[in-house]
Amino acid sequence: MSRCRFVQPRVVRLALSEGDWIDVRAELTAGEERDMYAALRKSLNGTTATVADFSLLNRGRLVAYLLAWSLTDADGTPVPVSEGALDQLTGHDFADMTAVLDAHIEALREARETEKNSRDGATDSAPISPSVAP
């Protein structure tokens, strides 16, 4: 039986400092990943040429993965997840969120490597044609 090659939508809750949390996509689809990298492009001096702005990498990854959070404003009112809200975080809290997401992404990568290595190169498909006996 072959494996499913499509991302199955799942949400993972990741713990932040001080009891807060973020809900993120367990894994990005190819389209979501492409959109994440496209968001890193910026126009070069007002021309049609674009360059990657790697200062936006952590923000772009959070935008791509982040679905919900427990964050509230000074009055205790829940703050909706948005790019603008991400930009209003303290530097420390943005770094905390980034570190937690980085650990999640690294765990996904390690799990994928473990799964790949556990297959020992074996395939589930039958040969195309039988081998000729010598």
Stockholm file with secondary structure:
# STOCKHOLM 1.0

chainA/1-134         MSRCRFVQPRVVRLALSEGDWIDVRAELTAGEERDMYAALRKSLNGTTATVADFSLLNRGRLVAYLLAWSLTDADGTPVPVSEGALDQLTGHDFADMTAVLDAHIEALREARETEKNSRDGATDSAPISPSVAP
#=GR chainA/1-134 SS CCCCCSCCCCEEEEECGGGCEEEEESSCCHHHHHHHHHTTEEESTTSSCEEECGGGHHHHHHHHHEEEECCBCTTSCBCCCCHHHHHHSCHHHHHHHHHHHHHHHHHHHHHHHHHHHHTTTCCSSCCSSCCCCC
#=GC SS_cons         CCCCCSCCCCEEEEECGGGCEEEEESSCCHHHHHHHHHTTEEESTTSSCEEECGGGHHHHHHHHHEEEECCBCTTSCBCCCCHHHHHHSCHHHHHHHHHHHHHHHHHHHHHHHHHHHHTTTCCSSCCSSCCCCC
//
